[in-house]
Amino acid sequence: MTEQRTITLLIVDDHPVVRDGLRGMFAAEPAFTVLGEAPDGVRGVELALSLDPDVILMDLRMPGGGGVDAIAELTRRGARARVLVLTTYDTDSDTLPAIEAGATGYLLKDAPRDELFAAVRAAADGRTVLSPAVASRLVTRVRTPAAPPRDDTLSARESEVLALVAKGTSNKAIAAELFISEATVKTHLTHIFAKLDVKDRAAAVATGYERGILGRATPG
């Protein structure tokens, strides 16, 4: 039977109790060796480059240097170590940046001991490891096309038209004051309605005041 190689680890977490717990857990297993630990991402990068571990257990939100920045820096510098994120956060704002930065895997801190050991072995082999919750989020994100960014900023001319509408000015009078055609006024109004997500002049004026486009409404 082939002897299993020892996997070297670096633990990066800002909580001493968490670091102590992880070190004790892995130290009890002959298949793992903890080379060091760091309280933040900056120190984590320094130790990773000097100790050259197989796997880095990386927390994300840490004072003095977050995990995502550390992962990106390790990727940029061509570090050999595989990064396995181990955190309590599974929101899109945490998981996606970490994976995009170069993390090999992503587990939550409530993962069972055996699951964590298996994840470290997989990460050491270069295989992607994701907790079920994170995997589900990523699949949903991939299957749901992102909506194109919506430009709801009024142009200078559209703001002028809206200001005149707020004064009760008719399309014909607006056209005369701005030296444009009534058709152009109607085109501007169509764009204004779309950008403000309204259906008529009154709603456009109300929304204009709400968003500060028209300043403050004068109390009646």
N, CA and C of each residue as an Amber inpcrd file, in Angstrom:
protein
   660
   0.8450000  -1.1920000   0.0000000   0.0000000   0.0000000   0.0000000
   0.8850000   1.2480000   0.0000000   0.6190000   2.2110000  -0.9020000
   1.4160000   3.4220000  -1.0150000   1.1820000   4.3360000   0.1750000
   2.2890000   4.8140000   0.7710000   2.1670000   5.6820000   1.9430000
   1.6700000   7.0600000   1.5100000   0.7050000   7.5880000   2.2440000
   0.1160000   8.8850000   1.9090000   1.0810000  10.0050000   2.2720000
   1.2830000  10.9430000   1.3560000   2.2270000  12.0240000   1.6090000
   1.6620000  12.9960000   2.6380000   2.5420000  13.6620000   3.3370000
   2.1390000  14.6490000   4.3260000   1.8290000  15.9730000   3.6340000
   0.6980000  16.5590000   3.9620000   0.2840000  17.8310000   3.3680000
   0.6310000  18.9550000   4.3460000   1.3710000  19.9470000   3.8590000
   1.7520000  21.0740000   4.7190000   0.7310000  22.1950000   4.6210000
   0.4940000  22.8590000   5.7550000  -0.5660000  23.8570000   5.8460000
  -0.0880000  25.1730000   6.4320000  -0.7740000  26.2380000   6.0220000
  -0.6290000  27.5540000   6.6450000  -2.0330000  27.9970000   7.0160000
  -2.2220000  28.4540000   8.2550000  -3.5370000  28.8990000   8.7180000
  -3.5480000  30.4160000   8.8080000  -4.5020000  31.0510000   8.1230000
  -4.6150000  32.5160000   8.1410000  -5.9970000  32.8900000   8.6650000
  -6.0500000  33.4080000   9.8880000  -7.3180000  33.7720000  10.5200000
  -7.0260000  34.7810000  11.6260000  -7.9030000  35.7760000  11.7700000
  -7.6320000  36.8150000  12.7640000  -8.0320000  36.4190000  14.1880000
  -8.6970000  35.2870000  14.3460000  -9.1050000  34.8550000  15.6860000
  -8.1390000  33.8010000  16.2350000  -7.4170000  34.1110000  17.3160000
  -6.4670000  33.1530000  17.8990000  -7.1050000  31.8190000  18.2750000
  -8.3300000  31.8720000  18.7710000  -9.0110000  30.6300000  19.1760000
  -9.2470000  29.7250000  17.9710000  -9.6250000  30.3330000  16.8480000
  -9.8440000  29.5540000  15.6270000  -8.5250000  28.9490000  15.1490000
  -7.4620000  29.7520000  15.1730000  -6.1550000  29.2480000  14.7350000
  -5.6970000  28.0950000  15.6270000  -5.8600000  28.2710000  16.9280000
  -5.4580000  27.2160000  17.8690000  -6.2590000  25.9370000  17.6270000
  -7.5680000  26.1060000  17.4040000  -8.4240000  24.9440000  17.1730000
  -8.0390000  24.1900000  15.9160000  -7.7810000  24.9400000  14.8380000
  -7.3990000  24.2970000  13.5800000  -6.0270000  23.6330000  13.6860000
  -5.0900000  24.3370000  14.3380000  -3.7490000  23.7590000  14.4970000
  -3.8310000  22.4440000  15.2870000  -4.5950000  22.4470000  16.3720000
  -4.7350000  21.2400000  17.1790000  -5.3790000  20.1070000  16.4050000
  -6.3870000  20.4460000  15.6170000  -7.1100000  19.4370000  14.8390000
  -6.1890000  18.7560000  13.8320000  -5.4250000  19.5770000  13.0980000
  -4.5510000  19.0090000  12.0680000  -3.2920000  18.3620000  12.6600000
  -2.8300000  18.8950000  13.7980000  -1.6430000  18.3160000  14.4330000
  -1.9120000  16.8920000  14.9190000  -3.1790000  16.6060000  15.1900000
  -3.5430000  15.2670000  15.6720000  -3.5740000  14.2360000  14.5440000
  -3.4460000  14.7030000  13.3130000  -3.4760000  13.8060000  12.1560000
  -2.0790000  13.7520000  11.5280000  -1.4590000  12.5870000  11.4720000
  -0.1100000  12.4550000  10.9150000   0.0020000  12.8930000   9.4500000
  -1.1290000  12.8920000   8.7340000  -1.0930000  13.2240000   7.3050000
  -0.9310000  14.7220000   7.0470000  -1.0040000  15.5350000   8.1210000
  -0.9160000  16.9860000   7.9530000   0.1690000  17.5830000   8.8490000
   0.7880000  18.6420000   8.3560000   1.7610000  19.3870000   9.1570000
   1.4810000  20.8720000   9.0150000   1.2280000  21.5420000  10.1250000
   0.9830000  22.9880000  10.0990000   2.3250000  23.7040000  10.1940000
   2.6770000  24.4360000   9.1410000   3.9690000  25.1300000   9.0980000
   3.9380000  26.4710000   9.8290000   2.7490000  27.0880000   9.8840000
   2.6680000  28.3900000  10.5320000   1.2610000  28.9320000  10.5020000
   1.0980000  30.1030000  11.1040000  -0.2180000  30.7420000  11.1250000
  -0.0450000  32.2520000  11.0930000  -1.0590000  32.9370000  10.5640000
  -1.0000000  34.3930000  10.4260000  -2.3380000  35.0080000  10.8210000
  -2.3120000  36.2340000  11.3740000  -3.5390000  36.8840000  11.8350000
  -4.2390000  37.7230000  10.7760000  -3.6090000  37.8950000   9.6080000
  -4.2390000  38.6930000   8.5520000  -3.6560000  38.3100000   7.1910000
  -4.2850000  38.8540000   6.1290000  -3.8720000  38.4950000   4.7820000
  -2.4700000  38.9220000   4.4220000  -2.0490000  40.0900000   4.8860000
  -0.7230000  40.6020000   4.5470000   0.3630000  39.6630000   5.0880000
   0.2480000  39.3260000   6.3780000   1.2130000  38.4030000   6.9780000
   1.0780000  37.0160000   6.3600000  -0.1500000  36.6680000   5.9790000
  -0.3790000  35.3770000   5.3480000   0.3870000  35.2360000   4.0460000
   0.3930000  36.2930000   3.2550000   1.1270000  36.2750000   1.9800000
   2.6230000  36.1230000   2.2470000   3.1320000  36.8670000   3.2250000
   4.5620000  36.7980000   3.5550000   4.9620000  35.3730000   3.9540000
   4.1690000  34.7560000   4.8310000   4.4830000  33.4100000   5.2920000
   4.3130000  32.3760000   4.1760000   3.3050000  32.5790000   3.3410000
   3.0780000  31.6320000   2.2490000   4.2740000  31.6070000   1.2990000
   4.8270000  32.7790000   1.0340000   5.9560000  32.8660000   0.1120000
   7.2430000  32.3120000   0.7380000   7.3670000  32.4300000   2.0590000
   8.5890000  31.9420000   2.7090000   8.5040000  30.4700000   3.1190000
   7.3160000  30.0200000   3.5400000   7.1670000  28.6410000   4.0130000
   6.7710000  27.6650000   2.9050000   6.1650000  28.1800000   1.8420000
   5.7420000  27.3700000   0.6890000   4.8830000  26.1640000   1.0860000
   3.7280000  26.3980000   1.7430000   2.8550000  25.2780000   2.1380000
   2.1180000  24.7090000   0.9280000   1.5820000  23.5110000   1.1040000
   0.7640000  22.9210000   0.0350000  -0.5950000  23.6140000  -0.0350000
  -1.1720000  23.8700000   1.1480000  -2.5250000  24.4420000   1.2240000
  -2.5510000  25.5600000   2.2690000  -3.2830000  26.6360000   1.9350000
  -3.4970000  27.7290000   2.8820000  -4.9680000  27.7450000   3.2580000
  -5.2620000  27.6670000   4.5540000  -6.6330000  27.8230000   5.0390000
  -6.8160000  29.3150000   5.2820000  -7.6360000  29.9600000   4.4790000
  -7.7360000  31.4230000   4.4700000  -9.1120000  31.9220000   4.9030000
  -9.1290000  32.7250000   5.9640000 -10.3520000  33.4260000   6.3350000
 -10.5030000  34.6010000   5.3730000 -11.6660000  35.2370000   5.3350000
 -11.8710000  36.3350000   4.3940000 -11.8390000  37.7120000   5.0340000
 -12.6860000  37.9240000   6.0220000 -12.7890000  39.2570000   6.6210000
 -11.8580000  39.3710000   7.8290000 -10.7300000  40.0460000   7.6150000
  -9.7280000  40.1830000   8.6790000  -9.2020000  41.6050000   8.7230000
  -9.1690000  42.2240000   9.8930000  -8.5710000  43.5550000  10.0270000
  -7.0960000  43.4770000   9.6490000  -6.6190000  44.4800000   8.9430000
  -5.2050000  44.5070000   8.5920000  -4.8770000  43.8370000   7.2810000
  -5.8820000  43.2560000   6.6280000  -5.6280000  42.6100000   5.3360000
  -6.5770000  41.4650000   5.1030000  -7.5450000  41.6470000   4.2100000
  -8.5670000  40.6380000   3.9470000  -8.0780000  39.4770000   3.1000000
  -8.8700000  38.4100000   3.1090000  -8.5080000  37.2050000   2.3860000
  -8.4980000  37.3420000   0.8810000  -9.4720000  38.0570000   0.3240000
  -9.5620000  38.1750000  -1.1330000  -8.3200000  38.8650000  -1.6960000
  -7.8920000  39.9560000  -1.0510000  -6.6860000  40.6550000  -1.5020000
  -5.4690000  39.7470000  -1.3870000  -5.4140000  38.9700000  -0.3300000
  -4.2890000  38.0570000  -0.1400000  -4.2680000  36.9800000  -1.2230000
  -5.4360000  36.4460000  -1.5400000  -5.5250000  35.4160000  -2.5880000
  -5.0760000  35.9880000  -3.9300000  -5.5520000  37.2020000  -4.2340000
  -5.1780000  37.8400000  -5.4950000  -3.6690000  38.0770000  -5.5710000
  -3.0720000  38.4860000  -4.4390000  -1.6230000  38.7420000  -4.4010000
  -0.8350000  37.4490000  -4.5730000  -1.2910000  36.3880000  -3.9420000
  -0.6230000  35.0920000  -4.0970000  -0.7070000  34.5980000  -5.5400000
  -1.8580000  34.8060000  -6.1490000  -2.0300000  34.4200000  -7.5520000
  -1.1040000  35.2380000  -8.4340000  -1.0470000  36.5340000  -8.1760000
  -0.1970000  37.4350000  -8.9710000   1.2710000  37.0480000  -8.8650000
   1.6720000  36.6090000  -7.6790000   3.0740000  36.2860000  -7.4530000
   3.4050000  34.8260000  -7.7480000   2.4270000  34.1010000  -8.2730000
   2.6730000  32.7300000  -8.7030000   2.9560000  31.7490000  -7.5810000
   2.3480000  31.9590000  -6.4250000   2.5720000  31.0490000  -5.2960000
   2.0700000  29.6460000  -5.6240000   2.8080000  28.6450000  -5.1790000
   2.4410000  27.2570000  -5.4580000   1.2550000  26.7980000  -4.6210000
   1.1080000  27.3700000  -3.4440000   0.0840000  26.9280000  -2.5010000
  -1.3280000  27.0540000  -3.0690000  -2.1550000  26.0870000  -2.7290000
  -3.5780000  26.1540000  -3.0600000  -4.2970000  26.8270000  -1.8870000
  -5.2330000  27.7020000  -2.1950000  -5.9530000  28.4160000  -1.1370000
  -7.3410000  27.8200000  -0.9480000  -7.6060000  27.3750000   0.2690000
  -8.9280000  26.8740000   0.6290000  -9.5410000  27.8860000   1.5900000
 -10.5450000  28.5960000   1.1300000 -11.2040000  29.5940000   1.9770000
 -12.0000000  28.8660000   3.0550000 -11.8230000  29.3100000   4.2980000
 -12.5600000  28.7280000   5.4190000 -13.1360000  29.9010000   6.2090000
 -14.4380000  30.1320000   6.0510000 -15.0390000  31.3400000   6.6080000
 -16.4640000  31.0730000   7.0780000 -17.0680000  32.0680000   7.7030000
 -18.4620000  31.9380000   8.1420000 -19.4080000  32.5810000   7.1430000
 -18.8630000  33.2180000   6.1010000 -19.6890000  33.9850000   5.1660000
 -19.8740000  33.2470000   3.8470000 -21.1170000  33.1880000   3.3700000
 -21.3750000  32.5180000   2.0990000 -22.1970000  33.3850000   1.1460000
 -22.1230000  34.7040000   1.3070000 -22.8690000  35.5910000   0.4150000
 -22.1300000  35.7280000  -0.9130000 -22.8660000  36.1610000  -1.9500000
 -22.2470000  36.3550000  -3.2690000 -21.0890000  37.3330000  -3.2030000
 -21.2240000  38.3500000  -2.3540000 -20.1760000  39.3740000  -2.2730000
 -18.8900000  38.8200000  -1.6710000 -18.9690000  37.6520000  -1.0210000
 -17.7740000  37.0250000  -0.4590000 -17.2630000  35.8940000  -1.3520000
 -18.1650000  35.0030000  -1.7540000 -17.7340000  33.8130000  -2.4870000
 -17.1690000  34.1300000  -3.8620000 -17.8820000  34.9230000  -4.6450000
 -17.4540000  35.1670000  -6.0190000 -16.0980000  35.8670000  -6.1190000
 -15.8640000  36.9650000  -5.3640000 -14.5460000  37.6020000  -5.4430000
 -13.4120000  36.6580000  -5.0350000 -13.6530000  35.8180000  -4.0270000
 -12.6090000  34.9040000  -3.5620000 -12.2510000  33.8890000  -4.6450000
 -13.2630000  33.3370000  -5.2780000 -13.0250000  32.3410000  -6.3240000
 -12.4020000  32.9960000  -7.5540000 -12.8930000  34.1920000  -7.9010000
 -12.3190000  34.9060000  -9.0310000 -10.8630000  35.2860000  -8.7780000
 -10.5200000  35.5230000  -7.5120000  -9.1470000  35.9070000  -7.1660000
  -8.1830000  34.7200000  -7.2710000  -8.7480000  33.4980000  -7.2440000
  -7.8790000  32.3310000  -7.4070000  -8.0050000  31.2450000  -6.3570000
  -8.9990000  31.3390000  -5.4690000  -9.1720000  30.3000000  -4.4480000
  -9.5140000  28.9580000  -5.0990000  -8.9110000  27.8920000  -4.5760000
  -9.1800000  26.5490000  -5.0940000 -10.4830000  25.9960000  -4.5330000
 -10.7990000  26.3850000  -3.3010000 -12.0100000  25.8740000  -2.6760000
 -12.6040000  26.8640000  -1.6900000 -13.8140000  26.5510000  -1.2320000
 -14.5380000  27.4600000  -0.3390000 -15.4000000  26.6290000   0.5990000
 -15.0460000  26.6460000   1.8700000 -15.8150000  25.9120000   2.8690000
 -16.2640000  26.8480000   3.9830000 -17.3450000  26.4950000   4.6420000
 -17.8090000  27.2520000   5.7920000 -17.2270000  26.6390000   7.0650000
 -17.0820000  27.4490000   8.1020000 -16.4260000  26.9890000   9.3280000
 -17.2180000  25.9480000  10.1090000 -18.4850000  25.7630000   9.7230000
 -19.2570000  24.7310000  10.4060000 -19.1310000  23.3690000   9.7190000
 -18.1940000  23.2590000   8.7750000 -17.9860000  21.9830000   8.0770000
 -17.4750000  20.9320000   9.0600000 -17.9520000  19.6930000   8.9720000
 -17.4810000  18.6190000   9.8530000 -15.9790000  18.3820000   9.6640000
 -15.3470000  17.8660000  10.6890000 -13.9030000  17.6250000  10.6860000
 -13.4660000  16.7920000   9.4840000 -14.1460000  15.6890000   9.2220000
 -13.7590000  14.8130000   8.1130000 -13.9220000  15.5000000   6.7610000
 -14.9560000  16.3380000   6.6590000 -15.1700000  17.0840000   5.4130000
 -14.0330000  18.0850000   5.1800000 -13.5720000  18.7070000   6.2700000
 -12.4700000  19.6570000   6.1630000 -11.1900000  18.9450000   5.7400000
 -10.9010000  17.7880000   6.3490000  -9.7050000  17.0210000   5.9920000
  -9.7540000  16.6150000   4.5110000 -10.9200000  16.1480000   4.0810000
 -11.0680000  15.7210000   2.6820000 -10.8940000  16.9070000   1.7350000
 -11.3970000  18.0780000   2.1530000 -11.2760000  19.2740000   1.3250000
  -9.8200000  19.7120000   1.1850000  -9.0680000  19.6050000   2.2700000
  -7.6500000  19.9770000   2.2290000  -6.8960000  19.0260000   1.2940000
  -7.1930000  17.7380000   1.3820000  -6.5330000  16.7710000   0.4910000
  -6.8680000  17.0700000  -0.9730000  -8.1420000  17.3790000  -1.2160000
  -8.5650000  17.6900000  -2.5820000  -7.8870000  18.9590000  -3.0830000
  -7.8400000  19.9730000  -2.2280000  -7.1930000  21.2300000  -2.6110000
  -5.7200000  21.0050000  -2.9180000  -5.0560000  20.1840000  -2.1110000
  -3.6420000  19.8910000  -2.3310000  -3.4180000  19.2330000  -3.6950000
  -4.4300000  18.4830000  -4.1400000  -4.3480000  17.8290000  -5.4560000
  -4.8000000  18.7460000  -6.5880000  -5.1920000  19.9760000  -6.2250000
  -5.6120000  20.9250000  -7.2550000  -7.0580000  20.8080000  -7.6690000
  -7.8320000  20.0670000  -6.8760000  -9.2500000  19.9080000  -7.1990000
 -10.0930000  20.9580000  -6.4790000 -11.1270000  21.4460000  -7.1620000
 -12.0060000  22.4700000  -6.5920000 -12.9400000  21.8590000  -5.5550000
 -13.0440000  22.5340000  -4.4220000 -13.9100000  22.0630000  -3.3350000
 -14.8350000  23.2010000  -2.9260000 -16.1410000  22.9400000  -2.9560000
 -17.1130000  23.9580000  -2.5630000 -18.1250000  23.3680000  -1.5920000
 -18.4560000  24.1300000  -0.5620000 -19.5100000  23.6750000   0.3380000
 -20.8120000  23.6410000  -0.4560000 -21.7620000  22.7780000  -0.0890000
 -23.0290000  22.6860000  -0.8270000 -23.7290000  24.0320000  -0.9820000
 -23.7290000  24.8530000   0.0670000 -24.4140000  26.1500000   0.0040000
 -23.7600000  27.0610000  -1.0270000 -22.4280000  27.0590000  -1.0410000
 -21.7010000  27.9080000  -1.9880000 -21.8730000  27.3980000  -3.4120000
 -21.8050000  26.0940000  -3.5870000 -21.9820000  25.5070000  -4.9160000
 -23.3510000  25.8630000  -5.4820000 -24.3720000  25.7950000  -4.6220000
 -25.7320000  26.1300000  -5.0500000 -25.8200000  27.5860000  -5.4870000
 -25.1760000  28.4750000  -4.7320000 -25.1940000  29.8990000  -5.0810000
 -24.5250000  30.1410000  -6.4360000 -23.4030000  29.4850000  -6.6490000
 -22.6720000  29.6910000  -7.8920000 -23.4540000  29.1750000  -9.0970000
 -24.0900000  28.0240000  -8.9290000 -24.8970000  27.4660000 -10.0190000
 -26.0370000  28.4220000 -10.3490000 -26.7070000  28.9390000  -9.3110000
 -27.8020000  29.8830000  -9.5240000 -27.3020000  31.1380000 -10.2150000
 -26.1400000  31.6240000  -9.7880000 -25.5730000  32.8390000 -10.3710000
 -25.2550000  32.6410000 -11.8460000 -24.6960000  31.4870000 -12.1810000
 -24.3320000  31.2000000 -13.5700000 -25.5720000  31.0620000 -14.4470000
 -26.6130000  30.4590000 -13.8920000 -27.8270000  30.2160000 -14.6760000
 -28.7030000  31.4480000 -14.8050000 -28.4750000  32.4440000 -13.9510000
 -29.2780000  33.6660000 -13.9950000 -28.4860000  34.7750000 -14.6620000
 -28.8360000  35.1140000 -15.9030000 -28.0740000  36.1540000 -16.5910000
 -28.1740000  37.4900000 -15.8690000 -27.0700000  38.1560000 -15.7720000
 -27.0520000  39.4600000 -15.1010000 -27.7710000  40.4940000 -15.9580000
 -28.5720000  41.3060000 -15.3010000 -29.2780000  42.3640000 -16.0250000
 -28.2760000  43.4350000 -16.4460000 -28.4100000  43.9670000 -17.6700000
 -27.4850000  45.0110000 -18.0960000 -27.6350000  46.2390000 -17.2180000
 -26.5360000  46.9460000 -16.9810000 -26.6280000  48.1380000 -16.1490000
 -27.5890000  49.1490000 -16.7300000 -28.4020000  49.7430000 -15.8940000
 -29.4130000  50.6670000 -16.3710000 -28.9700000  52.1090000 -16.1350000
 -28.9920000  52.8970000 -17.2070000 -28.5920000  54.2960000 -17.0930000
 -29.8340000  55.1240000 -16.7870000 -29.9690000  55.5550000 -15.5290000
 -31.1440000  56.3350000 -15.1560000 -30.7780000  57.7790000 -14.8410000
 -29.6210000  58.2000000 -15.3500000 -29.2010000  59.5850000 -15.1370000
 -29.7530000  60.4640000 -16.2500000 -30.4410000  61.5240000 -15.8760000
 -30.9990000  62.4270000 -16.8840000 -29.8980000  63.3010000 -17.4740000
 -29.9990000  63.5360000 -18.7750000 -29.0620000  64.4420000 -19.4230000
 -29.4240000  65.8760000 -19.0160000 -28.5460000  66.8130000 -19.3400000
 -28.7990000  68.2150000 -18.9930000 -30.0970000  68.7040000 -19.6460000
 -30.3100000  68.3440000 -20.9140000 -31.5140000  68.7720000 -21.6330000
 -32.7530000  68.1330000 -21.0180000 -32.6640000  66.8370000 -20.6600000
 -33.8080000  66.1570000 -20.0540000 -34.1580000  66.7920000 -18.7110000
 -33.1530000  67.1960000 -17.9770000 -33.3940000  67.8710000 -16.6980000
 -34.1080000  69.2000000 -16.9080000 -33.7260000  69.9090000 -17.9830000
 -34.3780000  71.1860000 -18.3060000 -35.8500000  70.9570000 -18.6350000
 -36.1000000  69.9290000 -19.4380000 -37.4740000  69.6220000 -19.8300000
 -38.2980000  69.2650000 -18.5930000 -37.7250000  68.4310000 -17.7070000
 -38.4460000  68.0230000 -16.5050000 -38.7380000  69.2200000 -15.6080000
 -37.7960000  70.1470000 -15.5210000 -37.9950000  71.3390000 -14.6920000
 -39.1540000  72.1740000 -15.2180000 -39.2670000  72.2740000 -16.5440000
 -40.3630000  73.0300000 -17.1460000 -41.6910000  72.3040000 -16.9650000
 -41.6620000  70.9840000 -17.0590000 -42.8690000  70.1870000 -16.8240000
 -43.3520000  70.4290000 -15.3940000 -42.4040000  70.4910000 -14.4500000
 -42.7510000  70.7100000 -13.0500000 -43.4300000  72.0550000 -12.8400000
 -43.1650000  73.0110000 -13.7300000 -43.7910000  74.3340000 -13.6430000
 -45.1460000  74.3720000 -14.3390000 -45.5540000  73.2050000 -14.8970000
 -46.8360000  73.1300000 -15.5850000 -46.7780000  73.5980000 -17.0260000
 -45.5850000  73.7010000 -17.5790000 -45.4060000  74.1740000 -18.9550000
 -45.8550000  73.1140000 -19.9540000 -46.5670000  73.5100000 -20.9780000
 -47.0370000  72.5770000 -21.9980000 -45.8870000  72.1900000 -22.9330000
 -46.1050000  71.1340000 -23.7000000 -45.0730000  70.7090000 -24.6520000
 -44.7570000  71.8200000 -25.6540000 -45.8050000  72.4990000 -26.1060000
 -45.6130000  73.5720000 -27.0910000 -44.7700000  74.7020000 -26.4870000
 -45.0790000  75.0820000 -25.2420000 -44.3370000  76.1610000 -24.5860000
 -42.9010000  75.7390000 -24.2870000 -42.7060000  74.4540000 -23.9290000
 -41.3540000  73.9540000 -23.6780000 -40.5290000  74.0390000 -24.9560000
 -41.1570000  73.6260000 -26.0690000 -40.4680000  73.6650000 -27.3640000
 -40.0440000  75.0900000 -27.7040000 -40.9340000  76.0460000 -27.4670000
 -40.6330000  77.4480000 -27.7770000 -39.5120000  77.9800000 -26.8810000
 -39.5430000  77.6230000 -25.5980000 -38.5360000  78.1490000 -24.6670000
 -37.1560000  77.5610000 -24.9210000 -37.1170000  76.2890000 -25.3210000
 -35.8190000  75.6260000 -25.5280000 -35.3830000  75.6350000 -26.9900000
 -36.2270000  76.2470000 -27.8640000 -35.9200000  76.3450000 -29.2990000
 -35.7340000  74.9660000 -29.9310000 -36.6550000  74.0620000 -29.5910000
 -36.6720000  72.7250000 -30.1900000 -38.0940000  72.4320000 -30.6510000
 -38.2720000  71.3550000 -31.3990000 -39.6120000  71.0140000 -31.8850000
 -40.4040000  70.2840000 -30.8120000 -41.7380000  70.2850000 -30.9730000
 -42.5810000  69.5470000 -30.0240000 -42.2680000  68.0550000 -30.0790000
 -41.9010000  67.5490000 -31.2800000 -41.5620000  66.1350000 -31.4120000
 -40.3350000  65.8000000 -30.5640000 -39.3850000  66.7350000 -30.5310000
 -38.1760000  66.5160000 -29.7240000 -38.5150000  66.5380000 -28.2390000
 -39.4470000  67.4210000 -27.8610000 -39.8890000  67.4670000 -26.4640000
 -40.4950000  66.1240000 -26.0680000 -41.3270000  65.5770000 -26.9480000
 -41.9690000  64.2950000 -26.6580000 -40.9300000  63.1720000 -26.5320000
 -39.8860000  63.2510000 -27.3830000 -38.8150000  62.2460000 -27.3060000
 -38.0940000  62.3360000 -25.9660000 -37.8220000  63.5730000 -25.5350000
 -37.1670000  63.7630000 -24.2340000 -38.0380000  63.2240000 -23.1070000
 -39.3380000  63.4690000 -23.2040000 -40.2560000  62.9860000 -22.1640000
 -40.2790000  61.4560000 -22.1170000 -40.2430000  60.8360000 -23.2950000
 -40.2200000  59.3660000 -23.3530000 -38.9900000  58.8260000 -22.6230000
 -37.8380000  59.4710000 -22.8630000 -36.6020000  59.0450000 -22.2060000
 -36.6660000  59.2910000 -20.6970000 -37.2370000  60.4290000 -20.3320000
 -37.3610000  60.7670000 -18.9110000 -38.2310000  59.7440000 -18.1890000
 -39.3770000  59.4130000 -18.7860000 -40.2860000  58.4350000 -18.1790000
 -39.5830000  57.0840000 -17.9930000 -38.8150000  56.6830000 -19.0160000
 -38.1340000  55.3870000 -18.9540000 -37.0670000  55.3850000 -17.8570000
 -36.2860000  56.4540000 -17.7930000 -35.2000000  56.5190000 -16.8140000
 -35.7210000  56.6170000 -15.3830000 -36.8430000  57.3010000 -15.2140000
 -37.4070000  57.4470000 -13.8740000 -38.3880000  56.3290000 -13.5380000
 -38.6370000  55.4750000 -14.5310000 -39.5580000  54.3400000 -14.3550000
 -40.9500000  54.8180000 -13.9510000 -41.4660000  55.7850000 -14.7050000
 -42.8040000  56.3230000 -14.4610000 -43.5940000  56.3040000 -15.7680000
 -44.9100000  56.6040000 -15.6580000 -45.7580000  56.5240000 -16.8440000
 -46.3580000  57.8570000 -17.2800000 -46.2600000  58.8800000 -16.4320000
 -46.8550000  60.1520000 -16.8340000 -46.0790000  61.3360000 -16.2570000
 -46.5090000  62.5320000 -16.6300000 -45.8030000  63.7530000 -16.2440000
 -45.8140000  63.9760000 -14.7300000 -46.9840000  63.7350000 -14.1150000
 -47.1040000  63.9640000 -12.6810000 -46.1530000  63.0530000 -11.8930000
 -46.0960000  61.7960000 -12.2930000 -45.2130000  60.8420000 -11.6120000
 -43.7510000  61.2130000 -11.8450000 -43.4510000  61.7080000 -13.0410000
 -42.0790000  62.1150000 -13.3490000 -41.6530000  63.2710000 -12.4520000
 -42.5580000  64.2270000 -12.2540000 -42.2520000  65.3840000 -11.4020000
 -42.0630000  64.9260000  -9.9480000 -42.9490000  64.0660000  -9.4790000
 -42.8560000  63.5750000  -8.1010000 -41.5420000  62.8320000  -7.8750000
 -41.1940000  61.9700000  -8.8300000 -39.9430000  61.2160000  -8.7230000
 -38.7380000  62.1470000  -8.8290000 -38.8830000  63.1820000  -9.6570000
 -37.8080000  64.1530000  -9.7920000 -37.4960000  64.8330000  -8.4670000
 -38.5370000  65.1720000  -7.7120000 -38.3390000  65.7690000  -6.3890000
 -37.7580000  64.7580000  -5.4040000 -38.2510000  63.5110000  -5.4690000
 -37.7750000  62.4690000  -4.5590000 -36.2770000  62.2220000  -4.7300000
 -35.8160000  62.2490000  -5.9730000 -34.4060000  61.9650000  -6.2570000
 -33.5220000  63.2000000  -6.2000000 -34.1260000  64.3370000  -5.9340000
 -33.3360000  65.5500000  -5.8330000 -32.9940000  66.1750000  -7.1750000
 -33.5710000  65.6680000  -8.2530000 -33.2820000  66.2260000  -9.5760000
 -33.8800000  67.6270000  -9.7010000 -35.0090000  67.8230000  -9.0560000
 -35.7150000  69.1010000  -9.1200000 -35.5350000  69.9140000  -7.8330000
 -34.6090000  69.5110000  -7.0120000 -34.4320000  70.2200000  -5.7410000
 -35.4850000  69.7650000  -4.7490000 -35.8560000  70.6260000  -3.8610000
 -36.8540000  70.2860000  -2.8310000 -38.2350000  70.7860000  -3.2300000
 -39.2250000  69.9530000  -2.9650000 -40.5930000  70.3580000  -3.2600000
 -41.0190000  71.4490000  -2.2710000 -41.7380000  72.4240000  -2.7560000
 -42.2340000  73.5020000  -1.8920000 -43.5180000  73.0690000  -1.2290000
 -43.6000000  73.0710000   0.0960000 -44.8290000  72.6290000   0.7760000
 -46.0190000  73.4510000   0.3330000 -47.1790000  72.7980000   0.1350000
 -48.3670000  73.5140000  -0.2890000 -49.1290000  74.0760000   0.8750000
